Amino acid sequence: MDQIQVTRSSMPDIEEYTNEIRDLWDSHWLTNMGTKHMQFQSELESLLGVEHVALYCNGHLALENILEAIKLPAGGEIITSPFTFASTTHAIIRCGFKPVFCDIDPETYTIDVNKIEALITDRTVAVVPVHVYGNICDVEKIDEIAKKHNLKVIYDAAHAFAVTYKGKSSAVFGDASMFSFHATKVFNTIEGGAVCYHDDSLEQRLKDLKNFGIHSAEEVAYVGGNAKMNEFCAAMGICNLRHLDEEIKKRGAVVAKYRELLSGIKGIRLCREQEDVVPNYAYFPVVFDREEFGADRDEVFHKLEENGICARKYFYPITTAFDCYKGRFDPNDTPVALDISLRVLTLPLYADLALEDVERICNIILSLQRR
Ligand SMILES: *Cc1c(COP(=O)(O)O)cnc(C)c1O
């Protein structure tokens, strides 16, 4: 039996990609905001309905750059959640801020908006919520809290590309949103990322941060780094964007099959479909209750592994439990996040995952159910 990975990068036909990059052999212009970069950027601006998109070599540096560009008071506290990928917490710390961890909502796994205000101090400067698994945070409540306390809001929207809420794209909320176009995401540019933002004055600062602060051949005006998206990645983005709708539709069929087979099983909890949200079907998380189901997350993980199926403990561990943060944070401060991290498994999900394979995966899981 073939191995099934947790995800599989979507790729255009090789002819489509070679056609797209042919110009690069004529121009010999491989990076530094060339024609592919500019075209891809403007295609994203229209798709996402925002005025400003800045492209990056990856999502993580996009997040670091926007945290630096937005000019928050140095060393300030940023409220965020630990049920996320390493990038979110690392970016906050690498930029010199102090993360303050808020627990998550047990339904959506996004930041629990009812617990944010208790964490605000006179040193709080921003909130960095995560649209976990493509579930949209309570953006209205977050907006209200941010206005009341004069805080910036920067979304880690790495999972939420092309998701809409009440007809608006996920890119329009808060002061800025970061997207990741990593190979494993719904939409990829091999590696890549973007920041969507609304304040015009950020444009120059983001450019400076991602290209050494170089304004012209003889003028270097800012101490910036290098985080530009190259032409080959932009070309991949242009190609993959043409197939985005079809990709999401196919993922939707896979998710529908999972829901059909796993809904209503005692001890298995699936994410509820969010009201007013058009999803991108980025992940399919399943939370196990050992008592009710008869097996715990790790037993299911190993059983699938024995059958050549790679599921992912995502997110486990929560970032506050990382080795690199030992002694610095306490995972018990966010009991819901800690509990979910011990019980969640994301199942294989990609556009071309065969529905028969979904059935096989579900049968293996259900074989562990207590009779
Ligand atoms: C993928 C991801 C990132 C980082 O993106 P890269 O493009 O891999 O740098 C950040 N946050 C979350 C939640 C992610 O899933």
The ligand as an SDF file (V2000), in Angstrom:
LIG
                    3D

 15 15  0  0  0  0  0  0  0  0999 V2000
    3.2770   28.1820    8.0110 C   0  0  0  0  0  0  0  0  0  0  0  0
    3.0230   29.0670    9.1610 C   0  0  0  0  0  0  0  0  0  0  0  0
    3.8080   30.1990    9.4360 C   0  0  0  0  0  0  0  0  0  0  0  0
    5.1040   30.5290    8.7570 C   0  0  0  0  0  0  0  0  0  0  0  0
    5.1160   30.4800    7.4130 O   0  0  0  0  0  0  0  0  0  0  0  0
    6.4170   30.1480    6.5570 P   0  0  0  0  0  0  0  0  0  0  0  0
    6.0010   30.5810    5.2070 O   0  0  0  0  0  0  0  0  0  0  0  0
    6.6670   28.6720    6.6620 O   0  0  0  0  0  0  0  0  0  0  0  0
    7.5480   30.9460    7.0750 O   0  0  0  0  0  0  0  0  0  0  0  0
    3.4040   31.0430   10.4600 C   0  0  0  0  0  0  0  0  0  0  0  0
    2.3230   30.7890   11.2070 N   0  0  0  0  0  0  0  0  0  0  0  0
    1.5610   29.6950   11.0050 C   0  0  0  0  0  0  0  0  0  0  0  0
    0.3460   29.4860   11.8630 C   0  0  0  0  0  0  0  0  0  0  0  0
    1.9010   28.7830    9.9920 C   0  0  0  0  0  0  0  0  0  0  0  0
    1.1540   27.6890    9.8240 O   0  0  0  0  0  0  0  0  0  0  0  0
  1  2  1  0
  2  3  1  0
  2 14  2  0
  3  4  1  0
  3 10  2  0
  4  5  1  0
  5  6  1  0
  6  7  2  0
  6  8  1  0
  6  9  1  0
 10 11  1  0
 11 12  2  0
 12 13  1  0
 12 14  1  0
 14 15  1  0
M  END
$$$$
